[in-house]
Amino acid sequence: MVTIQRAIEMTGVSTVLVTVDPEQSRAARPPRGLYPEGFPIGESLGRPGEREVQRHVLHDALSLLARYPEEPGGIVARAYR
């Protein structure tokens, strides 16, 4: 996934990785990433039907586009719930 993300970034389109495994993702050095703490695999935006949580995760992920043009590998952890 990070290879695709990097290729998209090279075209000038900014991306954000939402990951539930920050250690593995950090090793791949994504351009920027968000780790919603405690979310299981398959629920990286929250549980089905949890619209408010999903909105918060998406808002936080998109806000990284404006705040983190830093070097690759930066993953921000956030607690939800």
C-alpha positions in Angstrom: 0.0 0.0 0.0 2.8 2.4 0.8 4.3 1.9 -2.6 1.0 3.0 -4.2 0.9 5.9 -1.8 4.4 7.0 -2.7 3.6 6.8 -6.4 0.5 8.9 -6.0 2.6 11.5 -4.0 5.1 11.7 -6.8 2.3 13.0 -9.1 1.7 15.8 -6.7 -1.3 14.4 -4.9 -1.0 14.3 -1.1 -2.0 11.1 0.7 -2.6 9.9 4.3 -2.2 6.3 5.5 -4.7 5.3 8.2 -3.0 2.3 9.9 -3.9 -0.1 12.8 -0.3 -1.4 12.8 1.9 1.7 13.2 5.2 -0.2 13.7 4.9 -2.1 10.5 3.7 1.0 8.7 6.5 3.2 10.1 9.1 0.8 8.7 7.6 1.5 5.2 8.0 5.3 5.7 4.6 6.5 4.5 4.5 10.2 3.5 2.2 10.8 6.5 0.0 8.5 8.6 -2.6 8.3 11.3 -2.9 5.5 13.9 -6.3 5.3 15.6 -5.2 3.7 18.8 -6.8 0.3 19.7 -8.7 -0.1 16.4 -8.6 -3.8 15.2 -7.6 -4.8 11.7 -10.5 -4.2 9.3 -11.9 -1.3 11.3 -9.2 1.4 10.7 -12.0 4.1 10.6 -14.0 2.6 13.4 -16.7 0.0 13.8 -19.6 -0.3 11.4 -22.3 2.2 12.2 -20.1 4.4 14.4 -20.6 7.5 12.1 -19.3 10.1 14.6 -16.1 8.1 15.3 -15.6 7.6 11.5 -16.1 11.3 10.9 -13.5 12.2 13.6 -10.9 9.7 12.1 -11.4 11.1 8.6 -11.3 14.7 9.8 -8.0 14.0 11.7 -6.5 12.1 8.7 -7.4 15.0 6.3 -6.0 17.6 8.7 -2.6 15.9 8.5 -2.4 17.0 4.9 -2.1 20.6 6.0 0.0 20.1 9.1 2.5 17.4 8.2 4.5 17.9 5.0 7.5 16.6 7.0 9.8 13.7 6.2 8.3 10.3 5.5 7.6 7.9 8.3 5.7 10.3 10.6 2.6 8.6 12.1 0.4 10.5 14.5 -1.4 8.4 17.2 -4.9 9.5 18.3 -7.3 8.0 20.8 -11.0 7.8 20.0 -13.9 6.5 22.1 
